[in-house]
Amino acid sequence: MVAVLVVRNLDPSGLPTASDAEPSASPSETPVPVSTPTADDEAALTAASVDGWKGIAVEDRGIAYDVPADWFALSPGVITGFEEEDPDAPFGYSPRVAMSGAAEFGAREEPCYDYAPSPGMAGTSGAGEAVDTAELSGFLAGEWASAAYDNDSGAAEVEVGATEPFTANGLEGHVTTATAAVAERPCYPEAARVTVATVLAPTGDDVYSLIVYTDTAGDQAVPEDTVAAITGSLRPL
């Protein structure tokens, strides 16, 4: 089953918006614009630790990370991720992967017939308990790579790299990078990368993951050292 992008604004004061509509897993006969932010949600910002970058605050998890100046902070109430077809689910889809506390880079220039992944996205998720950080990091890297880059032309060829120890600003855990060779389809990159840094929460009773997925081919490819700097900026808030 091919996963499809979904974005939901879960701010308690907000009403559903156009971005909350359930997407179709099949190509539409009419181009479907994929909205990309052009300004930061100020409520998501905090002081950056990387000079010239933006700090993204994830208040509900007590952590923060930085992104380059040309990325944009989404609302703290936005959950973004990928769903897959599920005939038993109320709307025919069920969540596959999701994250919040997100920031986004770039926009697809041509009209898109799919809900394709952004050229760059970062965000966080929680395990809900103190699980093994190495195991979770490797699993999420592969899962996000397949969920984001499988499309109706075929499954992405995903290769999950070695899981390595990870430390950043007093946080400890593991980091894994998966690469994806993507089946040719309009609006999808030829190749992409997913890096997941998974750490024990500052409270010690949960595990948090910082997920960064990016193009690695085309005009909006994100350099590997930029991704490393994003993950390396992960810190207690």
N, C-alpha and C positions, 0 to 999 in steps of 0.2 A: 504494500500500500504506500502511496506517495503522500508524504506529509505536506501540509500547507501552512503558510504563515498566518498567524492570527495576532492581533493587537487589541487589548481591551483596557479601557480606562476604568479602574476600580476605585477612583476617588469617591469617598462616601457622599460628597456633596454633588457629584456629577451625574448627569443622565447619560444613557448610551448615546454614542455618536456614530457617524458613518463608519468609522474604523472598527466598530464593534460588530459589524455584520459578519455572519459566517461566510467564509470564502468558499469557492467551488474548487474541487480538486481537478476539474477538467478545464481545458482552455475555453475562454469565452469568445464569442464571435465579435464582441466589442472590446477594444483595449481597456484594461482596468488599470487606472493610475495607482501607484503605490506611494502613499504620502510619506514625505521625508521632512523632518523638522528643519526650520530655518532660523530658529531662535531657541535659547535655553529656557527651560522652566526654572525660574529663579529659586523655587523651593528645593530644588535638587542640588544646588551648588554649595560648595564649601571651599575653604582655602586649599589651593593646590600645593603639593610638595615638589612638583616638577616645574621649574621655571618656565613661564609662558604658557602652561597648560591650564586646564580646568579641573577642579576637584568635584567629584560626584559623591554626594553624601547618601548613604543607605541607612537612614535613621533607624528603621525597624530591626536592623541587624547590628547596628553599632559599628559599622565599618565604612571606609571610604576608599576611593581609588581615583586616579587622574587619567584624563584623556587629552589628546592634542586640541589646540584651540579651534580647529575646524570641525570638531565633533560637537554634537549638541545633546544636552541633557534632557531626557524625557521626564515627564511628571513622575513623582514618586509612586503615584497610584496606578501607573501603567504596568501591566504584565504583558510581555511579548514572548512568543515562542512558536511552536509548530504543533499542529494537530494532525491526526490521521483518521481515515475513514473507519467508522465503527457503527455497524447497522443497529447495534443494541443501545447506542447513546441517544439521548433525546433529540439532538439535531443532526445525527448521523456522523458526528466526529467526537473523538475523545482526545485529551491532551497527551502529547508525547514528551515534549520538553518545554520548559517555561522558565523565565527569569524576570526579575524586576530590578529597580535601581539602575535603569539602563541609560546608555548613551549611544548615539547613532552617527555614522559617517556616510556621506555621499548619497547619490541618487542615480537611479538608472535613467539614462537619457532617452532611450527609445520607449515607445508605448509598450507596456507589458501585458501579456496575455496570461501570465501566471502571477501568483503571489510569491515572487522570488525573494530570497534573502537580500538584505541591504549589502552594499559593498563593505560595510564594517558595522559591527554591533558589539557592545560590551554590556554585561549585566551580571547580577548575582542570583544565587539560589541557595536554599538551606535544606539540609538533610532531615532535620527534625530530631536528630539524636547524634551522639558522638560515634559515628561509624569510621571505618578504616579510610583514611584520606587517600592512600595510594590506590586502593581498589575503586573508590568513587571517582577519582580524577581520570583514570583510564577509561572507565565505563562512560562517563559523561562526554569525554572527548570524541569517542566513537559514535555515541548516540546523537550528539548534536551535529556531527559531520554528516551522518546519514539523513537525519531529519531535515536539515537545512538544504542539502544539495542533491538529494534524490529528486527527480522530476519525471514528468510524463514521457520523456524520451528514454528514461532508463535510470537504474540505480547508479549513484556515484561510486567510484572505486576508492574506498576509504582505507587508508593505512594508518594505524594507531602506533605512534612512536613509543619509545621507552618512557616509563614513568620515573621521574627524578625527584629527589628531595627538594623542598622549596621552603625558603625562609624570607620574610619581608617584614621589617618594622615590628619585630617581636612576635609575628604570626608564624606558625610552623605547619608544614603539611607536605603536599606533593604537587607536581605539575606535569601535565601530559599534553603533547601536541599531536593532533591527527591531521593528515592531509587528505584532500579529496580531489580526484580527477573527475570532472563533472560531465555528464552526458550533454552533448550539444543541444541547446535550446535557447530561444530568444530570452534575453534578460538575465541569463545565468552566466557566471564567469566560467572560463575553461578550467580553472583550478582555484582551490580555496584552502584555508587553514582554520582549524579550531584549536585554541589553547585553553586549557582549564587548569586554574590554580585552586586547589582545594586545601583549606586550612581548618584547624580546630578553632572554634569561635572563642573570642576573648572570655566569655563566660564559662567555657569548658564543657558545656552540655549540648553542643550542637556542632555541626561542620558546615562551613560556608564555602561556596564555590564562586570564583570569578570566571565567567565564560567570555571569551573574545573570539568571534568568528569574522573572518575577513577574506576578501578577494586576494589571490596571489598572482593573478594574471589580469592584463588589461590596464586601462588608463587610471583606474581607481584602486589598484593594488596597494595594500598596506605593507610597508617594510616589516621584516621580522623583528628588527630592533625596536620598532615602535610598539609592537605587541609585547615584547619583553619589558619595555619601560612601563606599559600599562599595568601588567601583572606585578611588576616589582614595586609599584606605588601602593599596592594594597596595604591597608593599615587600620588599626582601631580608630574609630571616630572620636 
